[in-house]
Amino acid sequence: MTSLILPTSDGGTREYRLRSATTWAKPTAPLTSRRAYAAAHVIPEVTADNTPGAPARLDWEATLAYRHELWSYGLGVADAMDTAQRGMGLDWPATQQLIKRTGAEAASVVSAGGTATAGMTVRDLVSCGAGTDQLDLATLPSGEAGLQAVLAAYREQAAVVSEAGPKVILMASRALARVASGPEDYVKVYSTLLQEADQPVILHWLGTMFDPALAGYWGSDDVSVATETFLSLIRENADKVDGVKVSLLDASHEVALRAALPEGVRLYTGDDFNYPELIDGDGTLHSDALLGIFAAIYQAASAALQSYDAGEAAKARAILDSTRELGKHIFSAPTFYYKTGIAFLSWLNGKQPGFQMVGGLHSGRSVVHLAKTFELADEAGLLKDPALAAFRMSDFLRINGVGV
């Protein structure tokens, strides 16, 4: 049994013994009981600048291979989202390439017709974020001119996504949060975009724990008031809304919102703390998933969804519950650094050559935090090759001065 010395939060160390590898079966047919997108991260070139403000240079082979890995487990991919460091290092030129390349890769999967994705479309396999991050907030005009600039930016990005083939996700916009004077401005912008959409889109509501610049989204800091604006928009445009992706980390709010949605509009949970019970449902309704944590636990997530498909709900819930502590840890405050944990597990599992992130975000978590990530991933059976993971973890600890 492999063991290594891990640091503890009190400044000490302790021996940790790894478990044997868990074998996770890939699906032999498309997953049907829940619709699920894993919000994938991006992998930079290890020799790129990778410092704050530097242009993003991606390792395309590794980045796209990660998406193929997710598809092989029957999961869709949510791309060009906050998990991919939108607004946190991934610039719009690199994002355009990501959308186009992922769309082309998804089309190749559709053409191949694999067992896990048979009969699925590109839109089933990948959804991509359309936002406004090409705008310079420092020079953004106020008032109606600002709203028109936001609308034009959304249109530009939505067109890139549509032309590439994926489903459009209308992301929450820092620019709109900056220029909107009230709920009517949000409704005006989103209603226009929805009516112009040629196919139903996903609406994205991201809480301030993920991005503080989104305070007061939908025109109010009061979540209940904001929710009424959000719901009125959806009800007026239900035929143009595939679903809503809500990341407020508030399970009771999500349950109430889910029940209030028009028939046919999905709720894709973005709650990386409470996803087991939300996906499991209340016996009448359940949430689908568009989750950052699914990019880290995709093998277990797939196994759970396979169990739901087989009518084994208790088994499915138990699998999801077994990953909960890892999810809570990776998404612990400051929550917007959760991407660091996802990239770290990707590196430990051999999916990328180095523990690097665009914009220097690999420095976003402490050594002790990442050691705990390693431990919880092992306990959940999510270290594909425990010996490789232990080797890389040992190297990481050594170069960071642990045990030296």
Solvent accessible surface area in square Angstrom, and as a share of the most:
residue,aa,sasa,rsa
1,M,171,0.76
2,T,56,0.32
3,S,45,0.29
4,L,16,0.08
5,I,86,0.44
6,L,4,0.02
7,P,18,0.11
8,T,34,0.20
9,S,108,0.70
10,D,125,0.65
11,G,73,0.70
12,G,30,0.29
13,T,76,0.44
14,R,101,0.37
15,E,88,0.39
16,Y,19,0.07
17,R,134,0.49
18,L,3,0.01
19,R,136,0.50
20,S,100,0.64
21,A,58,0.45
22,T,59,0.34
23,T,131,0.76
24,W,50,0.18
25,A,70,0.54
26,K,97,0.41
27,P,8,0.05
28,T,119,0.69
29,A,54,0.42
30,P,36,0.22
31,L,26,0.13
32,T,113,0.66
33,S,35,0.23
34,R,29,0.11
35,R,78,0.29
36,A,10,0.08
37,Y,1,0.00
38,A,0,0.00
39,A,4,0.03
40,A,0,0.00
41,H,2,0.01
42,V,2,0.01
43,I,1,0.01
44,P,1,0.01
45,E,57,0.26
46,V,66,0.38
47,T,116,0.67
48,A,10,0.08
49,D,92,0.48
50,N,11,0.06
51,T,61,0.36
52,P,113,0.71
53,G,84,0.80
54,A,15,0.12
55,P,105,0.66
56,A,15,0.12
57,R,119,0.44
58,L,7,0.04
59,D,32,0.17
60,W,54,0.19
61,E,149,0.67
62,A,15,0.12
63,T,0,0.00
64,L,20,0.10
65,A,56,0.44
66,Y,8,0.03
67,R,0,0.00
68,H,66,0.30
69,E,25,0.11
70,L,0,0.00
71,W,5,0.02
72,S,36,0.23
73,Y,15,0.06
74,G,6,0.06
75,L,0,0.00
76,G,3,0.02
77,V,0,0.00
78,A,0,0.00
79,D,0,0.00
80,A,0,0.00
81,M,2,0.01
82,D,12,0.06
83,T,2,0.01
84,A,0,0.00
85,Q,2,0.01
86,R,13,0.05
87,G,34,0.33
88,M,38,0.17
89,G,28,0.27
90,L,4,0.02
91,D,49,0.25
92,W,19,0.07
93,P,90,0.56
94,A,11,0.08
95,T,0,0.00
96,Q,45,0.20
97,Q,77,0.34
98,L,0,0.00
99,I,0,0.00
100,K,97,0.41
101,R,92,0.34
102,T,0,0.00
103,G,1,0.01
104,A,62,0.48
105,E,48,0.22
106,A,0,0.00
107,A,44,0.34
108,S,56,0.36
109,V,19,0.11
110,V,54,0.31
111,S,98,0.63
112,A,84,0.65
113,G,40,0.39
114,G,36,0.35
115,T,93,0.54
116,A,9,0.07
117,T,7,0.04
118,A,48,0.37
119,G,85,0.81
120,M,34,0.15
121,T,74,0.43
122,V,28,0.16
123,R,46,0.17
124,D,41,0.21
125,L,0,0.00
126,V,0,0.00
127,S,0,0.00
128,C,0,0.00
129,G,0,0.00
130,A,0,0.00
131,G,4,0.03
132,T,8,0.04
133,D,57,0.30
134,Q,54,0.24
135,L,44,0.22
136,D,83,0.43
137,L,52,0.26
138,A,95,0.74
139,T,103,0.60
140,L,25,0.13
141,P,59,0.37
142,S,94,0.61
143,G,42,0.40
144,E,91,0.41
145,A,58,0.45
146,G,0,0.00
147,L,9,0.05
148,Q,79,0.35
149,A,26,0.20
150,V,0,0.00
151,L,11,0.06
152,A,56,0.43
153,A,4,0.03
154,Y,0,0.00
155,R,97,0.35
156,E,80,0.36
157,Q,0,0.00
158,A,20,0.16
159,A,45,0.35
160,V,19,0.11
161,V,0,0.00
162,S,50,0.32
163,E,147,0.66
164,A,27,0.21
165,G,29,0.28
166,P,3,0.02
167,K,4,0.02
168,V,11,0.07
169,I,0,0.00
170,L,4,0.02
171,M,15,0.07
172,A,15,0.11
173,S,2,0.01
174,R,79,0.29
175,A,2,0.01
176,L,0,0.00
177,A,24,0.18
178,R,141,0.51
179,V,16,0.09
180,A,20,0.16
181,S,99,0.64
182,G,9,0.09
183,P,51,0.32
184,E,104,0.47
185,D,16,0.08
186,Y,6,0.02
187,V,50,0.28
188,K,90,0.38
189,V,2,0.01
190,Y,0,0.00
191,S,29,0.19
192,T,41,0.24
193,L,11,0.06
194,L,0,0.00
195,Q,106,0.47
196,E,93,0.42
197,A,21,0.16
198,D,117,0.60
199,Q,85,0.38
200,P,51,0.32
201,V,6,0.04
202,I,0,0.00
203,L,0,0.00
204,H,1,0.00
205,W,10,0.04
206,L,10,0.05
207,G,6,0.05
208,T,63,0.37
209,M,68,0.30
210,F,6,0.03
211,D,11,0.05
212,P,85,0.54
213,A,53,0.41
214,L,6,0.03
215,A,59,0.46
216,G,22,0.21
217,Y,6,0.02
218,W,1,0.00
219,G,27,0.26
220,S,28,0.18
221,D,122,0.63
222,D,73,0.38
223,V,68,0.39
224,S,71,0.46
225,V,76,0.43
226,A,1,0.01
227,T,14,0.08
228,E,101,0.45
229,T,16,0.10
230,F,0,0.00
231,L,6,0.03
232,S,50,0.32
233,L,2,0.01
234,I,0,0.00
235,R,119,0.43
236,E,142,0.64
237,N,6,0.03
238,A,34,0.26
239,D,108,0.56
240,K,39,0.17
241,V,6,0.03
242,D,21,0.11
243,G,0,0.00
244,V,0,0.00
245,K,13,0.05
246,V,3,0.02
247,S,0,0.00
248,L,23,0.12
249,L,32,0.16
250,D,62,0.32
251,A,25,0.20
252,S,85,0.55
253,H,26,0.12
254,E,4,0.02
255,V,60,0.34
256,A,65,0.51
257,L,2,0.01
258,R,19,0.07
259,A,70,0.54
260,A,37,0.28
261,L,20,0.10
262,P,32,0.20
263,E,178,0.80
264,G,71,0.68
265,V,14,0.08
266,R,82,0.30
267,L,5,0.03
268,Y,0,0.00
269,T,0,0.00
270,G,1,0.01
271,D,2,0.01
272,D,4,0.02
273,F,56,0.23
274,N,31,0.16
275,Y,0,0.00
276,P,0,0.00
277,E,53,0.24
278,L,3,0.01
279,I,1,0.01
280,D,38,0.20
281,G,19,0.18
282,D,90,0.47
283,G,84,0.81
284,T,119,0.69
285,L,73,0.36
286,H,67,0.30
287,S,0,0.00
288,D,6,0.03
289,A,2,0.01
290,L,0,0.00
291,L,1,0.00
292,G,8,0.07
293,I,0,0.00
294,F,0,0.00
295,A,0,0.00
296,A,8,0.06
297,I,0,0.00
298,Y,9,0.03
299,Q,8,0.03
300,A,0,0.00
301,A,0,0.00
302,S,0,0.00
303,A,15,0.12
304,A,0,0.00
305,L,1,0.01
306,Q,44,0.19
307,S,7,0.04
308,Y,18,0.07
309,D,56,0.29
310,A,71,0.55
311,G,67,0.65
312,E,81,0.36
313,A,51,0.40
314,A,86,0.67
315,K,116,0.49
316,A,0,0.00
317,R,70,0.26
318,A,60,0.47
319,I,25,0.13
320,L,1,0.00
321,D,55,0.28
322,S,64,0.41
323,T,0,0.00
324,R,48,0.17
325,E,97,0.43
326,L,3,0.01
327,G,0,0.00
328,K,87,0.37
329,H,35,0.16
330,I,0,0.00
331,F,1,0.00
332,S,36,0.23
333,A,88,0.68
334,P,64,0.40
335,T,9,0.05
336,F,60,0.25
337,Y,60,0.23
338,Y,4,0.02
339,K,1,0.00
340,T,0,0.00
341,G,0,0.00
342,I,0,0.00
343,A,1,0.00
344,F,0,0.00
345,L,5,0.02
346,S,2,0.01
347,W,26,0.09
348,L,1,0.00
349,N,23,0.12
350,G,37,0.35
351,K,49,0.21
352,Q,4,0.02
353,P,80,0.51
354,G,14,0.13
355,F,27,0.11
356,Q,51,0.23
357,M,2,0.01
358,V,1,0.01
359,G,12,0.12
360,G,14,0.13
361,L,24,0.12
362,H,44,0.20
363,S,93,0.60
364,G,19,0.18
365,R,26,0.09
366,S,65,0.42
367,V,37,0.21
368,V,54,0.31
369,H,23,0.10
370,L,2,0.01
371,A,2,0.02
372,K,82,0.35
373,T,0,0.00
374,F,0,0.00
375,E,14,0.06
376,L,21,0.11
377,A,0,0.00
378,D,4,0.02
379,E,68,0.31
380,A,11,0.09
381,G,13,0.12
382,L,2,0.01
383,L,3,0.02
384,K,109,0.46
385,D,68,0.35
386,P,21,0.13
387,A,64,0.49
388,L,57,0.28
389,A,0,0.00
390,A,6,0.05
391,F,131,0.55
392,R,48,0.18
393,M,0,0.00
394,S,37,0.24
395,D,42,0.22
396,F,19,0.08
397,L,7,0.03
398,R,131,0.48
399,I,141,0.72
400,N,68,0.35
401,G,49,0.47
402,V,31,0.18
403,G,75,0.72
404,V,142,0.81
